[in-house]
Amino acid sequence: MTRLTGTVLRLTVYVGENGTWQHRPLYSEIVHRARAAGLAGASVFRGVEGFGASSVVHTSRLLSLSEDLPVAVVVVDTEERVRAFLPELDELVDEGLVLLDRCEVVRHAHREGPR
């Protein structure tokens, strides 16, 4: 695995938790495609409350009927590799928000071990 250093691009995809791609959670499909594309890493973060273009507030609070909580999929790699991955998102994301921002890698380490 190549260690990232210096300036990288962070791709953040905001979608609803209930979003799917061919009967699979959309966030999971994005992560698996990012891995298949050889990107450095991807993580999914589940929000407890939020709203998007519809202005409907989704929340995890008890007594709320909303179940489609916000999810952020964050992918980090070199600008070239992240931009090369963007066409995958064009195919997958029809509702949501896709952001790119430059970041500086301060530390990139991992333990060797079984996958």
Secondary structure, DSSP 8 states (H G I E B T S, - for coil): -----EEEEEEEEEEETT-EETTEEHHHHHHHHHHHTT-SEEEEEE-SEE--TT---EE--TT------EEEEEEEE-HHHHHHHHHHHHHH-SSSEEEEEEEEES---------
